[in-house]
Amino acid sequence: MAAKKKNTEGMAFLIKALKKNRTATYSTVKAAAEKKGLTVWPIMFGRAQLLLGYVRAAKRGTGKYARATAAKAAGAMMPRRGPGRPRKNPLPADSMDGLAAIVAAVKGSQQACGRYKGALERIQAILASALA
């Protein structure tokens, strides 16, 4: 089995091209590399920018997966839903608060029923007088 060949010529070309033109885009550098018969991948372009100090990179092991693994190891649950999205299952209410809320809702509906009944009686009286 043949040993893997590293593409050092492509990386050297990228570094040289980025030193020459700091704002060069990947597509232009790739086209120039293909003319010279070199293979260049986007990851190589990013690494070349990093080596020259044009971009910053986060330390290894500080990404989303590492944070989730650390939280899982600590026993905390990471939220899986996006910000501002409601829970799939609402939190259970305390038994006394839930009962008080139900009683308040029933009282409110009884008061509304009384108001509607009075309004209907007045409408009925107006219609009776208009038709008589």
Residue pairs with C-beta under 8 A, 6 or more apart in sequence:
7 38
7 39
7 40
7 44
9 38
10 33
10 38
10 39
10 40
10 41
10 44
11 44
11 47
11 48
13 29
13 32
13 33
13 36
13 38
13 40
14 29
14 33
14 40
14 44
14 45
14 48
15 48
15 51
15 52
17 24
17 29
17 32
17 33
18 24
18 29
18 48
18 49
18 52
18 54
19 52
22 54
26 42
26 45
29 40
29 45
30 40
30 45
33 39
33 40
34 40
46 55
49 55
50 56
50 57
67 78
68 78
71 77
71 78
72 78
81 87
81 88
93 101
